[in-house]
Amino acid sequence: MTIEPNIIKTSIKGIEIQLKTLEVLFSPKSIDRGTLAMLSVLNLKEDDKVLDLGCGYGIVGIYAAKVIGAENVVMTDIDSIAVELARENAALNGVSQIKVVQGDAYESIEDNDFTVILTNPPYHTDFSVAKKFIEKGFNRLRIGGKMYMVTKRKEWYKNKLISIFGGVKIYVIDNYYVFEAEKRQSSYSKKGVKK
């Protein structure tokens, strides 16, 4: 029995994207509203280097690649089906040069000079995945690099990002919290929350 993919066509900030999805992956029928909320606050620059962490079928990385070039984007996911579909979708959208790797969080990523890490972590379970994403992500960013994370919960993420990055900016969009944390120095500090 063959599983037929869903096809999503969308436009994000004027960029047309078409995606194949499968029922076994996160948000198979439409782009997740949290992901759209995160992308709405994102302003990529030409010299950015982006990591789409937990890429799923690839919407975030493909959007970034269409803005700053596929050679400046890395996508990763633990799920082999997601990785395969992300590669297909990158090709479908003319950005097949995106580096797409399978691995648990950062395990298959050697780079430690990202300017932007984007993630929509699984937040309906415990905090272990998000904890790893935040703690290990700090060391994968250049000074001045930013981590963007979107969730439905606020306090734990706010406190964790402050403890690692020293501060966090929080946007509330469409009942989601979008967190923006900037790496300002190479060691942890305590600065508080910016709102």
Buried (B, 14 or more C-beta within 10 A) or exposed (E): EEEEBBEBEBEBEEBEBEBBBBEEBBBBEEBBBBBBBBBEBBEBEEEBBBBBBBBBBBBBBBBBBBBBBBEBBBBBBBBEBBBBBBBBBBEBBEBBEBBBBBEEBBEBBEEEEBBBBBBBBEBEEEBEBBBBBBBBBBEBBEEEBBBBBBBEEEEEBBEBBBBBBBBBBBBEBEEBBBBBBBBEEEEEEEEEBEE
